[in-house]
Amino acid sequence: MPFTDLWAGALSLVLIHEETGCSHSAHHAARLLDQLSESEGMDEATRRLLERASQRLASPEYSHAGTA
């Protein structure tokens, strides 16, 4: 799968999660971000950013602002 498709898919899922609070979207976005971070040729700063975002989305403590 090309990088563009992975980036678009991850961004779409993050937006769905932010708009709806859907935990499945957060989980799937985290998986795509992990896949991107493991891509050959990814620069270290972007890799760390992707890993941080993935960890945040996968964290049980992370919740959508609208899901109190």
QUIJOUR-V452364 format. One record per residue. N is the residue number from 0. RES is the residue in one letter. D_FIRST is the distance of its C-alpha to the first C-alpha in Angstrom with 1 decimal. Layout:
BEGIN
n=N res=RES d_first=D_FIRST
n=N res=RES d_first=D_FIRST
END
This chain:
BEGIN
n=0 res=M d_first=0.0
n=1 res=P d_first=3.8
n=2 res=F d_first=6.6
n=3 res=T d_first=8.3
n=4 res=D d_first=6.5
n=5 res=L d_first=7.0
n=6 res=W d_first=10.4
n=7 res=A d_first=11.4
n=8 res=G d_first=10.8
n=9 res=A d_first=12.7
n=10 res=L d_first=15.3
n=11 res=S d_first=15.9
n=12 res=L d_first=16.5
n=13 res=V d_first=18.7
n=14 res=L d_first=20.7
n=15 res=I d_first=21.2
n=16 res=H d_first=22.5
n=17 res=E d_first=24.7
n=18 res=E d_first=26.1
n=19 res=T d_first=26.7
n=20 res=G d_first=26.8
n=21 res=C d_first=24.4
n=22 res=S d_first=23.9
n=23 res=H d_first=21.0
n=24 res=S d_first=19.1
n=25 res=A d_first=20.0
n=26 res=H d_first=19.0
n=27 res=H d_first=15.5
n=28 res=A d_first=15.1
n=29 res=A d_first=16.4
n=30 res=R d_first=13.9
n=31 res=L d_first=10.9
n=32 res=L d_first=13.2
n=33 res=D d_first=13.9
n=34 res=Q d_first=10.4
n=35 res=L d_first=10.3
n=36 res=S d_first=13.9
n=37 res=E d_first=13.2
n=38 res=S d_first=10.9
n=39 res=E d_first=13.0
n=40 res=G d_first=15.0
n=41 res=M d_first=15.0
n=42 res=D d_first=18.7
n=43 res=E d_first=20.9
n=44 res=A d_first=22.0
n=45 res=T d_first=18.6
n=46 res=R d_first=17.8
n=47 res=R d_first=21.1
n=48 res=L d_first=20.6
n=49 res=L d_first=17.3
n=50 res=E d_first=19.2
n=51 res=R d_first=22.2
n=52 res=A d_first=20.4
n=53 res=S d_first=18.8
n=54 res=Q d_first=22.3
n=55 res=R d_first=24.0
n=56 res=L d_first=21.9
n=57 res=A d_first=22.3
n=58 res=S d_first=26.0
n=59 res=P d_first=28.5
n=60 res=E d_first=30.8
n=61 res=Y d_first=28.4
n=62 res=S d_first=29.3
n=63 res=H d_first=28.9
n=64 res=A d_first=32.1
n=65 res=G d_first=32.8
n=66 res=T d_first=32.8
n=67 res=A d_first=36.1
END
